[in-house]
């Protein structure tokens, strides 16, 4: 990751990204600033690959529409404040009406309009989840997803 892509933001500017439904990743902290990078995609397409571009355009049109509710965004703002306060690294991605707060490849929280799904944590006091669980439980039902073996 090049340093030119990393922005140094304050908490209010970061919360503005949440309100605008922008994906971002908090990669670190420096003095009173939050180091934020854009979320990377998984693939890169050659500008000459017309067939693949056509397929991607089709996929974008078919993807679920909608955006998170005000209630979801308010919860996310509270979570972001708490995580920044504790200087935790995390990534926020918006997928249609759902919000995913990812801590690493195995640990994440998915906020839907109906409930909250938690993966990678043993219980509500496990790791970083302990600090945000009170916020999550006020929102609604919290479901712990188990690893399928």
C-alpha positions in Angstrom: 0.0 0.0 0.0 1.5 3.3 -1.0 1.6 6.1 1.4 -0.1 8.5 -1.0 -3.4 6.5 -0.7 -3.4 6.9 3.1 -5.3 9.9 4.4 -4.8 11.4 7.9 -8.3 12.2 9.2 -10.0 13.4 12.4 -13.0 11.5 13.8 -15.6 13.9 12.3 -14.2 13.5 8.8 -14.2 9.7 9.3 -17.8 9.8 10.5 -18.7 11.8 7.3 -17.4 8.8 5.3 -19.9 6.6 7.2 -22.7 9.0 6.5 -21.8 9.0 2.8 -21.7 5.2 2.8 -18.1 5.0 1.7 -15.9 1.9 2.2 -12.7 2.5 4.1 -10.0 0.9 6.2 -8.4 2.3 9.4 -4.8 1.1 9.0 -3.3 2.9 12.0 -3.1 6.0 14.2 -0.6 8.8 14.3 -0.8 11.4 17.2 -4.4 12.7 17.1 -5.0 11.6 13.4 -6.6 8.4 12.1 -4.8 6.8 9.1 -7.4 5.7 6.6 -7.0 3.9 3.3 -9.5 3.0 0.6 -10.7 -0.6 0.6 -9.0 -2.6 -2.1 -10.9 -4.9 -4.5 -9.8 -8.4 -5.2 -9.1 -8.3 -8.9 -7.7 -5.9 -11.5 -9.0 -6.0 -15.1 -6.9 -5.2 -18.1 -8.3 -2.1 -19.9 -8.3 -4.2 -23.1 -10.4 -7.0 -21.7 -13.8 -6.0 -23.2 -15.5 -9.3 -22.6 -14.7 -9.2 -18.8 -15.8 -5.5 -18.6 -19.1 -6.4 -20.2 -19.5 -9.2 -17.6 -18.7 -6.8 -14.7 -21.2 -4.2 -16.0 -23.9 -7.0 -16.1 -23.0 -8.1 -12.5 -23.2 -4.5 -11.2 -26.7 -4.1 -12.7 -27.9 -7.3 -11.0 -26.4 -6.6 -7.6 -28.9 -6.0 -4.8 -30.0 -2.4 -4.6 -30.6 -0.4 -1.4 -28.6 1.1 1.3 -28.4 0.8 5.1 -31.1 2.3 7.2 -30.6 5.4 9.4 -30.7 3.1 12.5 -27.8 1.0 11.0 -25.7 4.0 10.2 -26.3 5.5 13.7 -25.1 2.2 15.2 -22.1 2.2 12.9 -21.1 5.8 13.9 -21.2 4.7 17.6 -19.0 1.6 16.8 -16.5 3.7 14.8 -16.2 6.2 17.6 -15.6 3.4 20.1 -13.0 1.6 17.9 -11.2 4.8 17.2 -11.2 5.7 20.9 -9.5 2.3 21.6 -7.1 2.8 18.5 -8.3 -0.5 16.9 -7.6 -1.2 13.2 -10.7 -2.2 11.2 -12.3 -2.1 7.8 -15.9 -1.0 6.9 -17.6 -2.3 3.8 -21.1 -1.6 2.6 -22.8 -4.4 0.7 -26.3 -3.4 -0.4 -28.3 -3.0 2.8 -25.7 -4.7 5.0 -22.7 -3.3 6.7 -19.6 -5.3 7.5 -17.1 -4.3 10.2 -14.0 -6.5 9.7 -11.1 -6.8 12.1 -9.1 -9.4 10.2 -9.8 -12.3 7.8 -11.6 -14.4 10.5 -13.2 -11.8 12.7 -16.1 -9.6 11.6 -19.5 -8.2 12.5 -22.3 -7.9 9.9 -25.1 -5.4 10.6 -28.3 -6.2 8.8 -31.6 -4.4 9.0 -32.9 -7.2 11.2 -30.0 -8.4 13.3 -26.3 -8.6 13.9 -24.1 -11.6 12.9 -20.8 -12.0 14.6 -18.0 -14.4 13.3 -14.7 -15.4 14.7 -15.4 -14.6 18.3 -16.1 -17.1 21.1 -18.4 -14.9 23.1 -19.4 -11.3 23.8 -16.2 -10.6 25.8 -13.8 -12.0 23.3 -11.2 -9.5 22.1 -12.4 -6.3 20.4 -16.0 -7.5 20.5 -16.0 -6.9 24.3 -15.9 -3.1 23.8 -18.6 -2.8 21.2 -21.0 -5.6 22.3 -23.1 -3.3 24.5 -23.8 -1.1 21.4 -24.6 -4.2 19.3 -27.0 -5.7 21.9 -29.0 -2.5 22.1 -29.5 -2.6 18.3 -31.1 -6.0 18.3 -30.6 -9.7 18.3 -26.9 -10.7 18.1 -26.2 -14.1 16.4 -22.8 -15.8 16.8 -21.8 -17.7 13.7 -19.9 -21.0 14.2 -17.1 -22.3 12.0 -18.3 -25.2 10.0 -15.8 -28.1 10.0 
